[in-house]
Amino acid sequence: MDKSKRSFRRRLPPIGPGDRIDYRNMSLISRFISEQGKILSRRVNRLTLKQQRLITIAIKQARILSSLPFLNNEKQFERTESTPRTTGPRARNK
């Protein structure tokens, strides 16, 4: 197969040349965070090494300034039923 016959769609870079990687740019930062609040890898993000470093620093700064949560766990508050605790050996009557 010739190189001219190959068809592939070139993916656009996720960060444009005019985008500022900054902890205040929440619309940009939130694209690189998973549902759990984890920083996505460079391979998933399709970023250069320098861009990934700047994104990571910006996310960490936003977390420290409480613009972003460290964890995004909604499931921990969904527990309604609590299992009854069994009494230990000290609480038994003789």
Secondary structure, 3 states (H helix, E strand, C coil): CCCCCCCCCCCCCCCCCCCCCCCCCHHHHHHHECCCCCECCHHHHCCCHHHHHHHHHHHHHHHHCCCCCCCCCCHHHCCCCCCCCCCCHHHCCC
